[in-house]
């Protein structure tokens, strides 16, 4: 189970990085007056990127707690 969670977190991490790159490129394009997808990114913020960030944060917390619990259990 722990390996599956770690693989899922790695995938979500790279999706978060890609969404940040899209945001940065879109914001720079908007400042420069070029349409580079910033409006699309804004429309996807609530239905896609916020849940993605929530899953990433929750997964990181669960992964940390799982590792702590495993260390506590193995030291007994």
Order of alpha helices (4+ residues) and beta strands (2+ residues): alpha-alpha-alpha
